[in-house]
Amino acid sequence: MSKQSLYLQKLNERINTITTSYYEEAPVKDTSYPYCVLVPPSTSDLAYGDLLMYDIEVYASSSTTTEEIENLCDSLRNNLNNYILNSENNFSSHISFEGYTYQRETDQELLARRLSFSSRVFYL
């Protein structure tokens, strides 16, 4: 497993401490709302690591109130922004919140939001 793959796994585990999270896409069956999807990052090289830019998409059913989904987004932002994620002998990283947007979904039964983050990851 590459160090970047290990980083994404650890990041997804961190998101799972806040709410249910999946990498790339959620399973079609047995998925309960709300949940997040960690979108694969775009990567830029740094001197000793990578700059990762990625989105976390938040999905909730239409029965979820706007306040509930906004509180979940606030929780993700507050718990991830300026968070330092480390893995002994593998990497050290700093996560920064970049932005927030509403997503339009064609499915009327679904509410969606997108939070953008960047991580400076330095491999050890």
Summary of the structure (lengths in Angstrom):
residues: 124
radius of gyration: 14.8
end to end distance: 14.8
largest distance: 46.9
contacts: 357
relative contact order: 0.23
helix: 23%
strand: 45%
